[in-house]
Amino acid sequence: MKPRLDFYKAEPQLIGAVKALNDAAVSSGLEHSLVHLVKLRASQINCCAYCVDMHSREARKDGESEQRLHLLAVWHESPLYTDRERAAFTWTERLTRLAEGPVDDALYAHMLEHFSEQELVKLSVLVAAINVWNRLCVPFRSVHPIAKAQSVAA
């Protein structure tokens, strides 16, 4: 797959603002393990190979287990995640798939059992930020580093 354009070079000021939003969400105080898993889950849903590669590597580097990373796509079927993580994944999936309809009151109430209002805002901004990155990387065909190395060798 050949990249279409480098959006960093095409619009550095605007991408700098996206990076600032992302950095603020990442450093907002949510657990780093949760941040990695939320970014990875949204990227799986959005079929963003670049971000799936990046966030799985970052999570591994920060101590996340291979098993939890591999099973994230089917987290509903695995006992490896906490109730708080499960709530975060539900919220991530719902916000990533907003076109499926509104966020209902039952889900919102469930989220408040696991996250404070402040944390829920932080989580929502994190989900929004990774969705922005996915919506840049997928259409502009950002290539993850392994694929770049293989395409250079070929």
Beta strands, then each sheet from edge to edge (+ up, - down):
end
